Amino acid sequence: MHPKTSASHLTIIQQLLKLAFVLALCGALAACATTPTDLSVLDKARLAIQRAETAGANDHAPLELRLANRRLTLAEEVLNEGNRIGARHLADQAEIEAQLALARTRAALARLRLQDKQLGFETLKTELVELYGEEVLR
């Protein structure tokens, strides 16, 4: 694949990750403004972390996953102290970090699949040249 094309794929992936983060942040802020605090908010963060872990975030987005887990732990501590609003904000942040970890993981896995396909293409191209000569590429 042409180097410019590969770079443009990475740029697009980075832009999509940024967009996903901003949308998740906006959604969390809107949720804070419109819904009452309840205990299930910790469950949403836990579920988001679990999804990220299942997708492979430990390998592909460990920093984001670690931040999500730390914020969830803080949310649990704050909730135990009776501060439901503070717990809600921390849990929302944990959920966003987990969603970011999931997005980064999916992007990393997509890059790996792309590399595999590029390698397969290069192998096929080499075989075609061996069989039919350089003219086959024109």
N, C-alpha and C positions, 0 to 999 in steps of 0.2 A: 504494500500500500504506500502511497506517496506520503512523505513526511508531513507535508502541509495538511493533508487529510487527517492524519493521526492527531496532529496538534489541534485541529479544529474539533475533533471528537472530544478531546480532553476539555477544551474550552466550553463546549456545549454541556458536557457533564458537570463541570464546575458551576456553570450558570444555573443548571437545573437544581443542583444541590442548594445553591443560595436561595433560589425561588422556593424550594420546599421548606427551607428553614424559616424564611420570612412568612410563608403561609401558615406554618405551624405556630409561629409566634403570634400572628394575628388571631388565629383561632383560639389560642389559649387566652389571649387578652380579652377577646370577646366573651369567652366562657366565664371569665372572672367577673365581667361586668354584668352578666345577665343571669347567672345561676347561683343559687345558694350553695354554701359550702356543705359538703357531706363527706362521710367516711369513704365512699366509693372512689373518690378522687385518687386515693392511694392505690386502689386496684387498677385504675387506668394506667398509672405510671408503671406499676409492676408488670402489667400485661405488655406495655410498650417495650420495657426492658427485656422481657422474656422473648418477644418477637425478634428483637435485635440480636440477642444471644443465639437464638435458633438459626438465624440467617448467617451467623459467622462473624458478628461484630467483635468478638474477642480477638480475632485475627486481623480484621480489616479496619476496625474503628475502635481500638481499645481505649483511647483517651476519652472519646465521647461517651462510651459505655461506662467507664469509671466515673465520669462526672455525673451521669444519670444515677448511678448507684449511690454516690455520695449525697446527692440532693434528696433522693428518696429516704435515705437513712436520717438525714436532717429533718425531713418532713415528718417522719415517724416520731422523732424526739420532740419536735415542736408540738405535734398533736398530743403526745403524752403529757405535755406541760399545759394543755388546755387551749392552745392558740390555734384554733381551727382555720382562721384566715391565713396565718403565716404558713401553716401546713399545706393549705390549698395552693398557695403561690409556689412553694418549694416543690410540691408534687407536680404542678404544671410544668415547672422548669425541668424536672426530671423526665417527664414525658417528652418534652421537646428535645432534650439531649438524646433520649433513646431513639426518637424518630430520626434525628440527624445521624446517629450511629447506624441505623438501618439503611438510610439513604446512601451514606458513604459506603457501606458494605455492598449494597446492590450495585453501586457504581464501580467498585473495585472488581466485583465478580463479572460485570459486563466488560470491563477492560480485559480481564483474563480470557473471557470467551472470544473477544475480538482478536487478541493475540493468537489464540489457538487457530482461529479461522485464517488469520494472515499467514501463519506458518503452513497451514494446509494449502493455501493458495500458492505460496512460494514453492512448496514441494511439487504441486501439480504443474506449475509453470516449468520447473526444472525437468520434470519427466517429459513434458511435451517437447521441450527443446531437444532433449536427448533422442526422442523418437523422430521428430520432424524437422529439427534444425531451427535456427534463429528466425527463419522466415515466419514461423507460426505466431510470433509475437507481434508481427506488423499488421 
